[in-house]
Structures are given as C-alpha cells and as structure tokens.
Amino acid sequence: MEHEDRFVDIEIKLAHQEDLVDSLNQTVYQQARRIDQLEAMVQQLAEHLRTMREVGRQTPLNERPPHY
C-alpha cells in the first residue's frame, strides 16, 4: 500500500507540473506576441521621427509666414 500511495503522490505532482508548464508556455507565447507588437510600434515611431526630421530640415526655422 505504501508504494501505491507514493505512485499516486508522484502522479499528482506530475499533473501539477504539466499544468504549470502549460501555463508558463502560454505566458511566454503571449509575452512574445506583445514584444513583437511593441517592436513594430517602435519601428513605426522611429520612421515617423525620421520623416519629421526631414520635414524640419526642409522648412527654414526663421522663415516669415507668407502673410507678412
């Protein structure tokens, strides 16, 4: 009976570990997707910043508006 109880305990622990591994895998997957989204956002912002710099270089800072 003692061996059977030990096997049951081991099976219970194994089941809990499998659940934990599944949960951790899901968390890692979700975090990887979020990281991908954030990296894409950073790329878009960097491109926007480059575009804004180019526009800023084309417009002189001390130029009078056309209505003067």
N, CA, C, O and CB atoms as a CASP TS submission, in Angstrom:
PFRMAT TS
TARGET T0000
AUTHOR 0000-0000-0000
METHOD Language model
MODEL 1
PARENT N/A
ATOM      1  N   MET     1       0.817  -1.187   0.000  1.00  0.00           N
ATOM      2  CA  MET     1       0.000   0.000   0.000  1.00  0.00           C
ATOM      3  C   MET     1       0.865   1.257   0.000  1.00  0.00           C
ATOM      4  O   MET     1       0.497   2.259  -0.614  1.00  0.00           O
ATOM      5  CB  MET     1      -0.932  -0.005   1.197  1.00  0.00           C
ATOM      6  N   GLU     2       1.981   1.218   0.663  1.00  0.00           N
ATOM      7  CA  GLU     2       2.873   2.372   0.741  1.00  0.00           C
ATOM      8  C   GLU     2       3.384   2.757  -0.642  1.00  0.00           C
ATOM      9  O   GLU     2       3.454   3.942  -0.968  1.00  0.00           O
ATOM     10  CB  GLU     2       4.051   2.077   1.677  1.00  0.00           C
ATOM     11  N   HIS     3       3.746   1.761  -1.464  1.00  0.00           N
ATOM     12  CA  HIS     3       4.242   2.041  -2.812  1.00  0.00           C
ATOM     13  C   HIS     3       3.149   2.671  -3.675  1.00  0.00           C
ATOM     14  O   HIS     3       3.410   3.578  -4.466  1.00  0.00           O
ATOM     15  CB  HIS     3       4.762   0.752  -3.472  1.00  0.00           C
ATOM     16  N   GLU     4       1.954   2.187  -3.514  1.00  0.00           N
ATOM     17  CA  GLU     4       0.845   2.722  -4.298  1.00  0.00           C
ATOM     18  C   GLU     4       0.585   4.187  -3.947  1.00  0.00           C
ATOM     19  O   GLU     4       0.342   5.010  -4.829  1.00  0.00           O
ATOM     20  CB  GLU     4      -0.423   1.888  -4.067  1.00  0.00           C
ATOM     21  N   ASP     5       0.640   4.504  -2.652  1.00  0.00           N
ATOM     22  CA  ASP     5       0.456   5.891  -2.214  1.00  0.00           C
ATOM     23  C   ASP     5       1.542   6.792  -2.791  1.00  0.00           C
ATOM     24  O   ASP     5       1.263   7.919  -3.201  1.00  0.00           O
ATOM     25  CB  ASP     5       0.461   5.977  -0.677  1.00  0.00           C
ATOM     26  N   ARG     6       2.771   6.305  -2.825  1.00  0.00           N
ATOM     27  CA  ARG     6       3.876   7.088  -3.382  1.00  0.00           C
ATOM     28  C   ARG     6       3.664   7.331  -4.870  1.00  0.00           C
ATOM     29  O   ARG     6       3.908   8.432  -5.363  1.00  0.00           O
ATOM     30  CB  ARG     6       5.217   6.374  -3.148  1.00  0.00           C
ATOM     31  N   PHE     7       3.208   6.302  -5.587  1.00  0.00           N
ATOM     32  CA  PHE     7       2.946   6.463  -7.017  1.00  0.00           C
ATOM     33  C   PHE     7       1.833   7.495  -7.257  1.00  0.00           C
ATOM     34  O   PHE     7       1.919   8.311  -8.175  1.00  0.00           O
ATOM     35  CB  PHE     7       2.561   5.107  -7.647  1.00  0.00           C
ATOM     36  N   VAL     8       0.808   7.448  -6.433  1.00  0.00           N
ATOM     37  CA  VAL     8      -0.294   8.406  -6.569  1.00  0.00           C
ATOM     38  C   VAL     8       0.229   9.819  -6.315  1.00  0.00           C
ATOM     39  O   VAL     8      -0.107  10.745  -7.054  1.00  0.00           O
ATOM     40  CB  VAL     8      -1.455   8.066  -5.584  1.00  0.00           C
ATOM     41  N   ASP     9       1.042   9.990  -5.284  1.00  0.00           N
ATOM     42  CA  ASP     9       1.640  11.300  -4.994  1.00  0.00           C
ATOM     43  C   ASP     9       2.486  11.793  -6.166  1.00  0.00           C
ATOM     44  O   ASP     9       2.413  12.962  -6.546  1.00  0.00           O
ATOM     45  CB  ASP     9       2.499  11.227  -3.723  1.00  0.00           C
ATOM     46  N   ILE    10       3.279  10.905  -6.725  1.00  0.00           N
ATOM     47  CA  ILE    10       4.126  11.270  -7.870  1.00  0.00           C
ATOM     48  C   ILE    10       3.256  11.658  -9.069  1.00  0.00           C
ATOM     49  O   ILE    10       3.552  12.637  -9.754  1.00  0.00           O
ATOM     50  CB  ILE    10       5.073  10.097  -8.249  1.00  0.00           C
ATOM     51  N   GLU    11       2.198  10.908  -9.324  1.00  0.00           N
ATOM     52  CA  GLU    11       1.306  11.229 -10.440  1.00  0.00           C
ATOM     53  C   GLU    11       0.629  12.578 -10.238  1.00  0.00           C
ATOM     54  O   GLU    11       0.466  13.342 -11.190  1.00  0.00           O
ATOM     55  CB  GLU    11       0.250  10.136 -10.609  1.00  0.00           C
ATOM     56  N   ILE    12       0.236  12.873  -9.008  1.00  0.00           N
ATOM     57  CA  ILE    12      -0.396  14.164  -8.697  1.00  0.00           C
ATOM     58  C   ILE    12       0.595  15.296  -8.936  1.00  0.00           C
ATOM     59  O   ILE    12       0.260  16.307  -9.553  1.00  0.00           O
ATOM     60  CB  ILE    12      -0.906  14.195  -7.227  1.00  0.00           C
ATOM     61  N   LYS    13       1.825  15.117  -8.439  1.00  0.00           N
ATOM     62  CA  LYS    13       2.850  16.148  -8.632  1.00  0.00           C
ATOM     63  C   LYS    13       3.155  16.339 -10.118  1.00  0.00           C
ATOM     64  O   LYS    13       3.325  17.468 -10.577  1.00  0.00           O
ATOM     65  CB  LYS    13       4.138  15.777  -7.869  1.00  0.00           C
ATOM     66  N   LEU    14       3.224  15.259 -10.854  1.00  0.00           N
ATOM     67  CA  LEU    14       3.485  15.339 -12.294  1.00  0.00           C
ATOM     68  C   LEU    14       2.361  16.092 -13.004  1.00  0.00           C
ATOM     69  O   LEU    14       2.620  16.911 -13.886  1.00  0.00           O
ATOM     70  CB  LEU    14       3.642  13.924 -12.895  1.00  0.00           C
ATOM     71  N   ALA    15       1.135  15.821 -12.627  1.00  0.00           N
ATOM     72  CA  ALA    15      -0.004  16.515 -13.243  1.00  0.00           C
ATOM     73  C   ALA    15       0.064  18.012 -12.964  1.00  0.00           C
ATOM     74  O   ALA    15      -0.202  18.823 -13.851  1.00  0.00           O
ATOM     75  CB  ALA    15      -1.338  15.940 -12.724  1.00  0.00           C
ATOM     76  N   HIS    16       0.418  18.379 -11.739  1.00  0.00           N
ATOM     77  CA  HIS    16       0.557  19.796 -11.388  1.00  0.00           C
ATOM     78  C   HIS    16       1.700  20.440 -12.183  1.00  0.00           C
ATOM     79  O   HIS    16       1.571  21.572 -12.650  1.00  0.00           O
ATOM     80  CB  HIS    16       0.808  19.953  -9.867  1.00  0.00           C
ATOM     81  N   GLN    17       2.791  19.733 -12.334  1.00  0.00           N
ATOM     82  CA  GLN    17       3.918  20.275 -13.098  1.00  0.00           C
ATOM     83  C   GLN    17       3.548  20.447 -14.570  1.00  0.00           C
ATOM     84  O   GLN    17       3.933  21.438 -15.191  1.00  0.00           O
ATOM     85  CB  GLN    17       5.146  19.359 -12.966  1.00  0.00           C
ATOM     86  N   GLU    18       2.817  19.509 -15.127  1.00  0.00           N
ATOM     87  CA  GLU    18       2.376  19.642 -16.521  1.00  0.00           C
ATOM     88  C   GLU    18       1.474  20.861 -16.690  1.00  0.00           C
ATOM     89  O   GLU    18       1.594  21.591 -17.674  1.00  0.00           O
ATOM     90  CB  GLU    18       1.634  18.369 -16.978  1.00  0.00           C
ATOM     91  N   ASP    19       0.576  21.082 -15.736  1.00  0.00           N
ATOM     92  CA  ASP    19      -0.286  22.263 -15.781  1.00  0.00           C
ATOM     93  C   ASP    19       0.540  23.542 -15.694  1.00  0.00           C
ATOM     94  O   ASP    19       0.285  24.512 -16.408  1.00  0.00           O
ATOM     95  CB  ASP    19      -1.317  22.220 -14.643  1.00  0.00           C
ATOM     96  N   LEU    20       1.529  23.528 -14.811  1.00  0.00           N
ATOM     97  CA  LEU    20       2.388  24.700 -14.645  1.00  0.00           C
ATOM     98  C   LEU    20       3.179  24.981 -15.923  1.00  0.00           C
ATOM     99  O   LEU    20       3.290  26.133 -16.341  1.00  0.00           O
ATOM    100  CB  LEU    20       3.348  24.497 -13.460  1.00  0.00           C
ATOM    101  N   VAL    21       3.725  23.945 -16.538  1.00  0.00           N
ATOM    102  CA  VAL    21       4.496  24.114 -17.776  1.00  0.00           C
ATOM    103  C   VAL    21       3.589  24.655 -18.882  1.00  0.00           C
ATOM    104  O   VAL    21       3.998  25.540 -19.634  1.00  0.00           O
ATOM    105  CB  VAL    21       5.142  22.767 -18.214  1.00  0.00           C
ATOM    106  N   ASP    22       2.380  24.142 -18.988  1.00  0.00           N
ATOM    107  CA  ASP    22       1.432  24.644 -19.989  1.00  0.00           C
ATOM    108  C   ASP    22       1.117  26.122 -19.749  1.00  0.00           C
ATOM    109  O   ASP    22       1.072  26.920 -20.685  1.00  0.00           O
ATOM    110  CB  ASP    22       0.130  23.813 -19.962  1.00  0.00           C
ATOM    111  N   SER    23       0.903  26.465 -18.496  1.00  0.00           N
ATOM    112  CA  SER    23       0.602  27.845 -18.145  1.00  0.00           C
ATOM    113  C   SER    23       1.791  28.766 -18.468  1.00  0.00           C
ATOM    114  O   SER    23       1.611  29.855 -19.014  1.00  0.00           O
ATOM    115  CB  SER    23       0.236  27.945 -16.654  1.00  0.00           C
ATOM    116  N   LEU    24       2.987  28.321 -18.128  1.00  0.00           N
ATOM    117  CA  LEU    24       4.180  29.120 -18.423  1.00  0.00           C
ATOM    118  C   LEU    24       4.399  29.263 -19.925  1.00  0.00           C
ATOM    119  O   LEU    24       4.787  30.333 -20.394  1.00  0.00           O
ATOM    120  CB  LEU    24       5.414  28.490 -17.776  1.00  0.00           C
ATOM    121  N   ASN    25       4.157  28.206 -20.673  1.00  0.00           N
ATOM    122  CA  ASN    25       4.284  28.282 -22.130  1.00  0.00           C
ATOM    123  C   ASN    25       3.309  29.296 -22.708  1.00  0.00           C
ATOM    124  O   ASN    25       3.671  30.069 -23.595  1.00  0.00           O
ATOM    125  CB  ASN    25       4.048  26.906 -22.764  1.00  0.00           C
ATOM    126  N   GLN    26       2.091  29.299 -22.221  1.00  0.00           N
ATOM    127  CA  GLN    26       1.092  30.262 -22.698  1.00  0.00           C
ATOM    128  C   GLN    26       1.535  31.689 -22.369  1.00  0.00           C
ATOM    129  O   GLN    26       1.390  32.591 -23.194  1.00  0.00           O
ATOM    130  CB  GLN    26      -0.296  29.969 -22.068  1.00  0.00           C
ATOM    131  N   THR    27       2.072  31.891 -21.171  1.00  0.00           N
ATOM    132  CA  THR    27       2.538  33.210 -20.774  1.00  0.00           C
ATOM    133  C   THR    27       3.688  33.674 -21.664  1.00  0.00           C
ATOM    134  O   THR    27       3.701  34.820 -22.111  1.00  0.00           O
ATOM    135  CB  THR    27       2.971  33.202 -19.310  1.00  0.00           C
ATOM    136  N   VAL    28       4.641  32.802 -21.919  1.00  0.00           N
ATOM    137  CA  VAL    28       5.774  33.138 -22.776  1.00  0.00           C
ATOM    138  C   VAL    28       5.291  33.472 -24.186  1.00  0.00           C
ATOM    139  O   VAL    28       5.775  34.423 -24.799  1.00  0.00           O
ATOM    140  CB  VAL    28       6.789  31.976 -22.815  1.00  0.00           C
ATOM    141  N   TYR    29       4.346  32.699 -24.697  1.00  0.00           N
ATOM    142  CA  TYR    29       3.797  32.950 -26.034  1.00  0.00           C
ATOM    143  C   TYR    29       3.141  34.334 -26.093  1.00  0.00           C
ATOM    144  O   TYR    29       3.376  35.093 -27.034  1.00  0.00           O
ATOM    145  CB  TYR    29       2.771  31.852 -26.414  1.00  0.00           C
ATOM    146  N   GLN    30       2.331  34.657 -25.102  1.00  0.00           N
ATOM    147  CA  GLN    30       1.659  35.954 -25.070  1.00  0.00           C
ATOM    148  C   GLN    30       2.661  37.094 -24.960  1.00  0.00           C
ATOM    149  O   GLN    30       2.502  38.128 -25.609  1.00  0.00           O
ATOM    150  CB  GLN    30       0.673  36.011 -23.908  1.00  0.00           C
ATOM    151  N   GLN    31       3.692  36.912 -24.142  1.00  0.00           N
ATOM    152  CA  GLN    31       4.705  37.947 -23.998  1.00  0.00           C
ATOM    153  C   GLN    31       5.489  38.127 -25.295  1.00  0.00           C
ATOM    154  O   GLN    31       5.829  39.255 -25.655  1.00  0.00           O
ATOM    155  CB  GLN    31       5.653  37.605 -22.848  1.00  0.00           C
ATOM    156  N   ALA    32       5.775  37.057 -25.987  1.00  0.00           N
ATOM    157  CA  ALA    32       6.495  37.151 -27.262  1.00  0.00           C
ATOM    158  C   ALA    32       5.652  37.918 -28.281  1.00  0.00           C
ATOM    159  O   ALA    32       6.179  38.749 -29.020  1.00  0.00           O
ATOM    160  CB  ALA    32       6.844  35.735 -27.803  1.00  0.00           C
ATOM    161  N   ARG    33       4.359  37.647 -28.322  1.00  0.00           N
ATOM    162  CA  ARG    33       3.476  38.389 -29.235  1.00  0.00           C
ATOM    163  C   ARG    33       3.455  39.868 -28.891  1.00  0.00           C
ATOM    164  O   ARG    33       3.492  40.719 -29.780  1.00  0.00           O
ATOM    165  CB  ARG    33       2.051  37.821 -29.189  1.00  0.00           C
ATOM    166  N   ARG    34       3.397  40.173 -27.605  1.00  0.00           N
ATOM    167  CA  ARG    34       3.373  41.582 -27.173  1.00  0.00           C
ATOM    168  C   ARG    34       4.691  42.262 -27.514  1.00  0.00           C
ATOM    169  O   ARG    34       4.696  43.413 -27.952  1.00  0.00           O
ATOM    170  CB  ARG    34       3.098  41.688 -25.652  1.00  0.00           C
ATOM    171  N   ILE    35       5.796  41.577 -27.321  1.00  0.00           N
ATOM    172  CA  ILE    35       7.099  42.132 -27.674  1.00  0.00           C
ATOM    173  C   ILE    35       7.148  42.428 -29.166  1.00  0.00           C
ATOM    174  O   ILE    35       7.647  43.477 -29.572  1.00  0.00           O
ATOM    175  CB  ILE    35       8.235  41.164 -27.275  1.00  0.00           C
ATOM    176  N   ASP    36       6.639  41.518 -29.984  1.00  0.00           N
ATOM    177  CA  ASP    36       6.599  41.750 -31.427  1.00  0.00           C
ATOM    178  C   ASP    36       5.781  43.000 -31.757  1.00  0.00           C
ATOM    179  O   ASP    36       6.183  43.806 -32.596  1.00  0.00           O
ATOM    180  CB  ASP    36       6.012  40.526 -32.150  1.00  0.00           C
ATOM    181  N   GLN    37       4.640  43.155 -31.098  1.00  0.00           N
ATOM    182  CA  GLN    37       3.805  44.332 -31.322  1.00  0.00           C
ATOM    183  C   GLN    37       4.540  45.608 -30.930  1.00  0.00           C
ATOM    184  O   GLN    37       4.502  46.603 -31.654  1.00  0.00           O
ATOM    185  CB  GLN    37       2.498  44.216 -30.537  1.00  0.00           C
ATOM    186  N   LEU    38       5.205  45.575 -29.788  1.00  0.00           N
ATOM    187  CA  LEU    38       5.929  46.756 -29.312  1.00  0.00           C
ATOM    188  C   LEU    38       7.110  47.091 -30.211  1.00  0.00           C
ATOM    189  O   LEU    38       7.396  48.264 -30.449  1.00  0.00           O
ATOM    190  CB  LEU    38       6.412  46.540 -27.883  1.00  0.00           C
ATOM    191  N   GLU    39       7.797  46.074 -30.710  1.00  0.00           N
ATOM    192  CA  GLU    39       8.904  46.319 -31.634  1.00  0.00           C
ATOM    193  C   GLU    39       8.394  46.967 -32.915  1.00  0.00           C
ATOM    194  O   GLU    39       9.035  47.876 -33.443  1.00  0.00           O
ATOM    195  CB  GLU    39       9.642  45.006 -31.956  1.00  0.00           C
ATOM    196  N   ALA    40       7.258  46.516 -33.419  1.00  0.00           N
ATOM    197  CA  ALA    40       6.676  47.118 -34.614  1.00  0.00           C
ATOM    198  C   ALA    40       6.291  48.571 -34.348  1.00  0.00           C
ATOM    199  O   ALA    40       6.478  49.435 -35.205  1.00  0.00           O
ATOM    200  CB  ALA    40       5.447  46.316 -35.079  1.00  0.00           C
ATOM    201  N   MET    41       5.760  48.834 -33.174  1.00  0.00           N
ATOM    202  CA  MET    41       5.382  50.195 -32.812  1.00  0.00           C
ATOM    203  C   MET    41       6.619  51.095 -32.735  1.00  0.00           C
ATOM    204  O   MET    41       6.590  52.231 -33.208  1.00  0.00           O
ATOM    205  CB  MET    41       4.627  50.203 -31.467  1.00  0.00           C
ATOM    206  N   VAL    42       7.679  50.602 -32.156  1.00  0.00           N
ATOM    207  CA  VAL    42       8.916  51.374 -32.059  1.00  0.00           C
ATOM    208  C   VAL    42       9.452  51.677 -33.455  1.00  0.00           C
ATOM    209  O   VAL    42       9.917  52.787 -33.714  1.00  0.00           O
ATOM    210  CB  VAL    42       9.973  50.612 -31.226  1.00  0.00           C
ATOM    211  N   GLN    43       9.391  50.702 -34.351  1.00  0.00           N
ATOM    212  CA  GLN    43       9.836  50.915 -35.729  1.00  0.00           C
ATOM    213  C   GLN    43       9.006  52.012 -36.392  1.00  0.00           C
ATOM    214  O   GLN    43       9.555  52.880 -37.071  1.00  0.00           O
ATOM    215  CB  GLN    43       9.738  49.605 -36.540  1.00  0.00           C
ATOM    216  N   GLN    44       7.695  51.978 -36.199  1.00  0.00           N
ATOM    217  CA  GLN    44       6.823  52.993 -36.787  1.00  0.00           C
ATOM    218  C   GLN    44       7.143  54.375 -36.217  1.00  0.00           C
ATOM    219  O   GLN    44       7.193  55.358 -36.957  1.00  0.00           O
ATOM    220  CB  GLN    44       5.345  52.643 -36.537  1.00  0.00           C
ATOM    221  N   LEU    45       7.355  54.447 -34.921  1.00  0.00           N
ATOM    222  CA  LEU    45       7.681  55.734 -34.301  1.00  0.00           C
ATOM    223  C   LEU    45       9.028  56.256 -34.784  1.00  0.00           C
ATOM    224  O   LEU    45       9.186  57.455 -35.013  1.00  0.00           O
ATOM    225  CB  LEU    45       7.688  55.605 -32.778  1.00  0.00           C
ATOM    226  N   ALA    46       9.996  55.361 -34.938  1.00  0.00           N
ATOM    227  CA  ALA    46      11.310  55.768 -35.435  1.00  0.00           C
ATOM    228  C   ALA    46      11.189  56.303 -36.863  1.00  0.00           C
ATOM    229  O   ALA    46      11.811  57.310 -37.201  1.00  0.00           O
ATOM    230  CB  ALA    46      12.305  54.582 -35.384  1.00  0.00           C
ATOM    231  N   GLU    47      10.405  55.645 -37.689  1.00  0.00           N
ATOM    232  CA  GLU    47      10.195  56.109 -39.066  1.00  0.00           C
ATOM    233  C   GLU    47       9.478  57.454 -39.075  1.00  0.00           C
ATOM    234  O   GLU    47       9.823  58.343 -39.854  1.00  0.00           O
ATOM    235  CB  GLU    47       9.386  55.071 -39.872  1.00  0.00           C
ATOM    236  N   HIS    48       8.490  57.599 -38.218  1.00  0.00           N
ATOM    237  CA  HIS    48       7.780  58.874 -38.111  1.00  0.00           C
ATOM    238  C   HIS    48       8.738  59.988 -37.689  1.00  0.00           C
ATOM    239  O   HIS    48       8.690  61.091 -38.234  1.00  0.00           O
ATOM    240  CB  HIS    48       6.614  58.762 -37.107  1.00  0.00           C
ATOM    241  N   LEU    49       9.591  59.703 -36.734  1.00  0.00           N
ATOM    242  CA  LEU    49      10.571  60.689 -36.271  1.00  0.00           C
ATOM    243  C   LEU    49      11.525  61.076 -37.399  1.00  0.00           C
ATOM    244  O   LEU    49      11.844  62.253 -37.569  1.00  0.00           O
ATOM    245  CB  LEU    49      11.364  60.137 -35.070  1.00  0.00           C
ATOM    246  N   ARG    50      11.983  60.079 -38.175  1.00  0.00           N
ATOM    247  CA  ARG    50      12.862  60.381 -39.311  1.00  0.00           C
ATOM    248  C   ARG    50      12.154  61.290 -40.316  1.00  0.00           C
ATOM    249  O   ARG    50      12.742  62.236 -40.840  1.00  0.00           O
ATOM    250  CB  ARG    50      13.319  59.078 -40.002  1.00  0.00           C
ATOM    251  N   THR    51      10.898  60.988 -40.570  1.00  0.00           N
ATOM    252  CA  THR    51      10.113  61.800 -41.503  1.00  0.00           C
ATOM    253  C   THR    51       9.968  63.226 -40.980  1.00  0.00           C
ATOM    254  O   THR    51      10.108  64.188 -41.736  1.00  0.00           O
ATOM    255  CB  THR    51       8.723  61.172 -41.731  1.00  0.00           C
ATOM    256  N   MET    52       9.690  63.358 -39.697  1.00  0.00           N
ATOM    257  CA  MET    52       9.531  64.687 -39.105  1.00  0.00           C
ATOM    258  C   MET    52      10.850  65.473 -39.162  1.00  0.00           C
ATOM    259  O   MET    52      10.837  66.683 -39.385  1.00  0.00           O
ATOM    260  CB  MET    52       9.042  64.567 -37.643  1.00  0.00           C
ATOM    261  N   ARG    53      11.964  64.806 -38.966  1.00  0.00           N
ATOM    262  CA  ARG    53      13.267  65.474 -39.061  1.00  0.00           C
ATOM    263  C   ARG    53      13.510  65.974 -40.480  1.00  0.00           C
ATOM    264  O   ARG    53      14.002  67.084 -40.683  1.00  0.00           O
ATOM    265  CB  ARG    53      14.399  64.519 -38.632  1.00  0.00           C
ATOM    266  N   GLU    54      13.160  65.139 -41.465  1.00  0.00           N
ATOM    267  CA  GLU    54      13.340  65.535 -42.864  1.00  0.00           C
ATOM    268  C   GLU    54      12.477  66.750 -43.190  1.00  0.00           C
ATOM    269  O   GLU    54      12.939  67.678 -43.855  1.00  0.00           O
ATOM    270  CB  GLU    54      12.994  64.365 -43.809  1.00  0.00           C
ATOM    271  N   VAL    55      11.246  66.751 -42.735  1.00  0.00           N
ATOM    272  CA  VAL    55      10.359  67.885 -42.969  1.00  0.00           C
ATOM    273  C   VAL    55      10.929  69.122 -42.281  1.00  0.00           C
ATOM    274  O   VAL    55      10.888  70.218 -42.840  1.00  0.00           O
ATOM    275  CB  VAL    55       8.923  67.582 -42.458  1.00  0.00           C
ATOM    276  N   GLY    56      11.456  68.953 -41.084  1.00  0.00           N
ATOM    277  CA  GLY    56      12.039  70.070 -40.342  1.00  0.00           C
ATOM    278  C   GLY    56      13.256  70.648 -41.041  1.00  0.00           C
ATOM    279  O   GLY    56      13.490  71.855 -40.977  1.00  0.00           O
ATOM    280  N   ARG    57      14.021  69.819 -41.699  1.00  0.00           N
ATOM    281  CA  ARG    57      15.203  70.299 -42.427  1.00  0.00           C
ATOM    282  C   ARG    57      14.803  71.076 -43.672  1.00  0.00           C
ATOM    283  O   ARG    57      15.528  71.972 -44.105  1.00  0.00           O
ATOM    284  CB  ARG    57      16.109  69.123 -42.815  1.00  0.00           C
ATOM    285  N   GLN    58      13.668  70.744 -44.241  1.00  0.00           N
ATOM    286  CA  GLN    58      13.239  71.393 -45.471  1.00  0.00           C
ATOM    287  C   GLN    58      12.607  72.762 -45.201  1.00  0.00           C
ATOM    288  O   GLN    58      12.550  73.602 -46.098  1.00  0.00           O
ATOM    289  CB  GLN    58      12.254  70.502 -46.214  1.00  0.00           C
ATOM    290  N   THR    59      12.141  72.987 -43.997  1.00  0.00           N
ATOM    291  CA  THR    59      11.496  74.246 -43.643  1.00  0.00           C
ATOM    292  C   THR    59      12.454  75.081 -42.811  1.00  0.00           C
ATOM    293  O   THR    59      12.795  74.687 -41.696  1.00  0.00           O
ATOM    294  CB  THR    59      10.172  73.999 -42.875  1.00  0.00           C
ATOM    295  N   PRO    60      12.900  76.229 -43.324  1.00  0.00           N
ATOM    296  CA  PRO    60      13.799  77.080 -42.533  1.00  0.00           C
ATOM    297  C   PRO    60      13.111  77.561 -41.259  1.00  0.00           C
ATOM    298  O   PRO    60      11.924  77.885 -41.277  1.00  0.00           O
ATOM    299  CB  PRO    60      14.272  78.287 -43.366  1.00  0.00           C
ATOM    300  N   LEU    61      13.845  77.607 -40.170  1.00  0.00           N
ATOM    301  CA  LEU    61      13.262  77.982 -38.882  1.00  0.00           C
ATOM    302  C   LEU    61      12.894  79.459 -38.819  1.00  0.00           C
ATOM    303  O   LEU    61      11.903  79.804 -38.177  1.00  0.00           O
ATOM    304  CB  LEU    61      14.225  77.651 -37.764  1.00  0.00           C
ATOM    305  N   ASN    62      13.649  80.337 -39.456  1.00  0.00           N
ATOM    306  CA  ASN    62      13.417  81.781 -39.350  1.00  0.00           C
ATOM    307  C   ASN    62      12.627  82.342 -40.526  1.00  0.00           C
ATOM    308  O   ASN    62      12.576  83.559 -40.705  1.00  0.00           O
ATOM    309  CB  ASN    62      14.737  82.506 -39.244  1.00  0.00           C
ATOM    310  N   GLU    63      12.027  81.506 -41.308  1.00  0.00           N
ATOM    311  CA  GLU    63      11.260  81.967 -42.461  1.00  0.00           C
ATOM    312  C   GLU    63       9.987  82.627 -41.999  1.00  0.00           C
ATOM    313  O   GLU    63       9.271  82.106 -41.145  1.00  0.00           O
ATOM    314  CB  GLU    63      10.945  80.810 -43.412  1.00  0.00           C
ATOM    315  N   ARG    64       9.706  83.812 -42.590  1.00  0.00           N
ATOM    316  CA  ARG    64       8.461  84.504 -42.249  1.00  0.00           C
ATOM    317  C   ARG    64       7.290  83.806 -42.915  1.00  0.00           C
ATOM    318  O   ARG    64       7.411  83.311 -44.035  1.00  0.00           O
ATOM    319  CB  ARG    64       8.516  85.990 -42.673  1.00  0.00           C
ATOM    320  N   PRO    65       6.176  83.765 -42.238  1.00  0.00           N
ATOM    321  CA  PRO    65       4.969  83.196 -42.853  1.00  0.00           C
ATOM    322  C   PRO    65       4.577  84.007 -44.085  1.00  0.00           C
ATOM    323  O   PRO    65       4.939  85.180 -44.172  1.00  0.00           O
ATOM    324  CB  PRO    65       3.796  83.161 -41.836  1.00  0.00           C
ATOM    325  N   PRO    66       3.859  83.431 -45.029  1.00  0.00           N
ATOM    326  CA  PRO    66       3.524  84.104 -46.286  1.00  0.00           C
ATOM    327  C   PRO    66       2.660  85.369 -46.122  1.00  0.00           C
ATOM    328  O   PRO    66       2.644  86.191 -47.038  1.00  0.00           O
ATOM    329  CB  PRO    66       2.810  83.138 -47.180  1.00  0.00           C
ATOM    330  N   HIS    67       1.960  85.559 -45.030  1.00  0.00           N
ATOM    331  CA  HIS    67       1.072  86.702 -44.878  1.00  0.00           C
ATOM    332  C   HIS    67       1.818  87.972 -44.461  1.00  0.00           C
ATOM    333  O   HIS    67       1.175  89.015 -44.344  1.00  0.00           O
ATOM    334  CB  HIS    67       0.000  86.382 -43.863  1.00  0.00           C
ATOM    335  N   TYR    68       3.141  87.947 -44.229  1.00  0.00           N
ATOM    336  CA  TYR    68       3.906  89.145 -43.874  1.00  0.00           C
ATOM    337  C   TYR    68       4.290  89.933 -45.088  1.00  0.00           C
ATOM    338  O   TYR    68       4.938  90.973 -44.971  1.00  0.00           O
ATOM    339  CB  TYR    68       5.144  88.779 -43.099  1.00  0.00           C
TER
END
